[in-house]
């Protein structure tokens, strides 16, 4: 008759242990995210490479290779390797939210600093066609040129800064999507080998580290559209 309270206490203790483990896993993933935020900054995304090449580094077919090289430059393999699949999934979801927020910030910036000033200029010019002519007529031409260049340069730099945030957020999201897909593939391959009782042969050159032949593809990993599930 006294076993029920003991069982309940054991279950409660086990739940507390599981919650404690979950909290530890969350903190580990969050610590990685904080490091990622310091690496994928707006300033670091303001690259001058396109000025040298006269085109974007993502314009040809090797864009994915360049993206993975960026992961190596930023030291991401060392950050990602200790993480579990659920931790990577959390980071990937967070990166998607981060990308949406960066994109919204860029759109808001363009509306406030470009669309609204242009609309006001057109409206004032319609209501008072001679207003700007009289205003600029009182200013020296060299001063007008300086003001125009300063305004355009400030607008371009700040827009570039905002876009660099979107660029960095998008790259981080792509890299986490790729890392999560790779981790899931490895996890499923290992689970399949465990179910089949497979033990890799170290003398077999056609066997990789995951216990699967290089030319084998598990049909269970691919859905009807030919995509990884």
C-alpha positions as CSV (number, residue, x, y, z in Angstrom):
1,X,0.0,0.0,0.0
2,X,2.9,2.3,0.5
3,X,4.5,1.7,-2.9
4,X,2.3,4.2,-4.7
5,X,3.7,7.3,-2.9
6,X,7.2,6.0,-3.6
7,X,6.4,5.4,-7.3
8,X,5.0,8.9,-7.5
9,X,8.1,10.4,-5.8
10,X,10.3,8.5,-8.2
11,X,8.3,9.7,-11.2
12,X,8.5,13.3,-10.0
13,X,12.2,13.0,-9.4
14,X,12.7,11.5,-12.9
15,X,10.7,14.4,-14.4
16,X,12.9,16.9,-12.5
17,X,16.0,15.3,-13.9
18,X,14.6,15.4,-17.4
19,X,13.7,19.1,-17.0
20,X,17.2,19.7,-15.7
21,X,18.7,18.1,-18.7
22,X,16.5,20.1,-21.0
23,X,17.5,23.3,-19.3
24,X,21.2,22.4,-19.7
25,X,20.6,21.6,-23.4
26,X,18.8,24.9,-23.9
27,X,21.5,26.9,-22.2
28,X,24.2,25.2,-24.4
29,X,22.3,26.1,-27.6
30,X,21.6,29.6,-26.4
31,X,25.3,30.1,-25.6
32,X,26.2,29.0,-29.2
33,X,23.6,31.5,-30.5
34,X,25.2,34.3,-28.6
35,X,28.5,33.4,-30.2
36,X,26.9,33.3,-33.6
37,X,25.4,36.8,-33.1
38,X,28.9,38.1,-32.5
39,X,30.2,36.5,-35.6
40,X,27.4,37.4,-38.1
41,X,27.4,41.2,-37.6
42,X,26.3,43.8,-40.0
43,X,29.7,45.4,-40.3
44,X,31.3,42.1,-41.1
45,X,28.7,41.6,-43.8
46,X,29.7,44.9,-45.6
47,X,32.1,43.2,-48.0
48,X,33.9,45.1,-50.7
49,X,34.5,41.9,-52.7
50,X,31.8,42.7,-55.3
51,X,33.7,46.0,-56.2
52,X,36.7,43.9,-57.2
53,X,34.8,41.2,-59.0
54,X,32.1,43.6,-60.4
55,X,29.5,41.0,-59.5
56,X,28.2,39.1,-56.5
57,X,30.1,36.1,-55.2
58,X,26.8,34.2,-55.3
59,X,26.2,34.8,-59.0
60,X,27.7,31.5,-60.4
61,X,27.2,27.9,-59.7
62,X,29.8,27.7,-56.9
63,X,27.7,29.8,-54.5
64,X,27.2,26.9,-52.1
65,X,30.9,26.1,-51.9
66,X,31.6,29.7,-51.0
67,X,28.9,29.6,-48.4
68,X,30.4,26.5,-46.7
69,X,33.8,28.2,-46.9
70,X,32.3,31.1,-45.0
71,X,31.3,28.6,-42.3
72,X,34.9,27.5,-42.0
73,X,36.2,31.1,-41.8
74,X,33.7,31.9,-39.0
75,X,34.7,28.7,-37.1
76,X,31.2,27.2,-37.2
77,X,32.2,23.5,-37.4
78,X,33.7,23.8,-33.9
79,X,30.6,25.4,-32.6
80,X,28.2,23.0,-34.2
81,X,30.0,19.7,-33.6
82,X,29.0,19.3,-29.9
83,X,25.3,20.1,-30.6
84,X,22.5,17.5,-30.8
85,X,19.8,17.5,-33.5
86,X,17.2,19.1,-31.3
87,X,19.7,21.9,-30.4
88,X,20.5,22.5,-34.0
89,X,16.7,22.5,-34.8
90,X,16.2,25.2,-32.2
91,X,19.0,27.3,-33.6
92,X,17.7,26.9,-37.1
93,X,14.2,28.1,-36.0
94,X,15.8,31.0,-34.2
95,X,17.8,31.9,-37.3
96,X,14.6,31.9,-39.4
97,X,13.0,34.4,-36.9
98,X,16.2,36.5,-37.0
99,X,16.1,36.6,-40.8
100,X,12.5,37.7,-40.8
101,X,13.3,40.5,-38.3
102,X,16.3,41.7,-40.3
103,X,14.2,41.8,-43.5
104,X,11.4,43.7,-41.7
105,X,14.0,46.2,-40.4
106,X,15.4,46.8,-43.9
107,X,11.9,47.3,-45.3
108,X,11.0,49.7,-42.5
109,X,14.3,51.6,-43.1
110,X,13.6,52.0,-46.8
111,X,10.1,53.2,-46.1
112,X,11.2,55.8,-43.6
113,X,14.3,57.1,-45.2
114,X,13.5,56.7,-48.9
115,X,9.8,56.3,-49.7
116,X,8.5,58.9,-47.3
117,X,11.0,61.7,-48.2
118,X,10.4,61.1,-51.9
119,X,6.7,61.2,-51.4
120,X,7.0,64.5,-49.4
121,X,9.2,66.0,-52.0
122,X,6.6,65.2,-54.7
123,X,3.7,66.4,-52.6
124,X,5.4,69.8,-51.8
125,X,6.4,70.2,-55.4
126,X,2.8,69.7,-56.5
127,X,1.3,72.0,-53.9
128,X,4.0,74.7,-54.3
129,X,5.9,74.3,-57.6
130,X,8.2,77.2,-56.9
131,X,9.1,76.3,-53.3
132,X,12.3,74.3,-54.0
133,X,13.4,76.7,-56.8
134,X,13.2,79.6,-54.3
135,X,14.9,77.6,-51.6
136,X,17.8,76.4,-53.7
137,X,18.1,79.8,-55.3
138,X,19.3,81.2,-52.0
139,X,22.1,78.6,-51.6
140,X,25.4,78.6,-53.4
141,X,25.7,75.8,-56.1
142,X,28.7,74.3,-54.4
143,X,26.8,74.1,-51.2
144,X,23.9,72.3,-52.9
145,X,26.3,69.8,-54.4
146,X,27.9,69.1,-51.1
147,X,24.6,68.6,-49.4
148,X,23.4,66.3,-52.2
149,X,26.5,64.2,-52.1
150,X,26.5,64.0,-48.3
151,X,22.8,63.0,-48.3
152,X,23.2,60.3,-51.0
153,X,26.4,58.9,-49.4
154,X,24.7,58.7,-46.0
155,X,21.7,57.1,-47.5
156,X,23.8,54.5,-49.4
157,X,26.0,53.6,-46.4
158,X,23.1,53.2,-44.0
159,X,21.1,51.2,-46.5
160,X,24.2,49.0,-47.2
161,X,24.5,48.5,-43.4
162,X,20.9,47.4,-43.1
163,X,21.1,45.1,-46.1
164,X,24.3,43.6,-44.7
165,X,22.3,42.5,-41.7
166,X,19.8,40.7,-43.9
167,X,22.7,39.2,-45.9
168,X,24.3,37.9,-42.7
169,X,21.1,36.6,-41.3
170,X,20.3,34.8,-44.5
171,X,23.7,33.1,-44.6
172,X,23.4,32.0,-41.0
173,X,19.9,30.6,-41.7
174,X,21.2,28.7,-44.8
175,X,24.2,27.3,-42.9
176,X,22.0,26.1,-40.0
177,X,19.5,24.5,-42.4
178,X,22.4,22.6,-44.1
179,X,23.9,21.6,-40.7
180,X,20.6,20.4,-39.4
181,X,19.9,18.4,-42.6
182,X,23.4,16.8,-42.4
183,X,22.9,15.9,-38.7
184,X,19.6,14.3,-39.3
185,X,21.0,12.3,-42.2
186,X,23.8,11.0,-40.0
187,X,21.4,10.3,-37.1
188,X,19.1,8.3,-39.4
189,X,22.0,6.4,-40.9
190,X,23.3,5.5,-37.5
191,X,19.9,4.4,-36.3
192,X,19.5,2.2,-39.4
193,X,22.8,0.6,-38.8
194,X,21.9,0.0,-35.1
195,X,18.6,-1.6,-36.1
196,X,20.4,-3.9,-38.6
197,X,23.2,-4.7,-36.2
198,X,25.7,-3.5,-38.6
199,X,29.4,-3.3,-37.5
200,X,31.7,-1.4,-39.9
201,X,34.6,-3.3,-41.4
202,X,37.8,-1.1,-41.0
203,X,39.4,-3.1,-43.8
204,X,36.6,-2.2,-46.3
205,X,37.6,0.9,-48.3
206,X,34.0,1.3,-49.5
207,X,32.6,1.8,-46.0
208,X,32.4,5.3,-44.5
209,X,32.5,6.3,-40.9
210,X,28.8,5.8,-40.5
211,X,28.8,2.2,-41.4
212,X,27.1,2.6,-44.8
213,X,28.6,1.9,-48.2
214,X,29.4,5.0,-50.3
215,X,27.1,4.0,-53.1
216,X,24.1,3.2,-50.8
217,X,21.2,5.5,-50.4
218,X,18.5,4.7,-47.9
219,X,15.1,5.0,-49.7
220,X,13.5,5.9,-46.4
221,X,15.4,9.2,-46.4
222,X,13.9,10.3,-49.6
223,X,10.2,11.3,-50.2
224,X,8.2,11.0,-53.4
225,X,9.6,14.3,-54.7
226,X,13.2,13.2,-54.5
227,X,13.9,15.4,-51.5
228,X,15.4,14.4,-48.1
229,X,12.6,13.8,-45.6
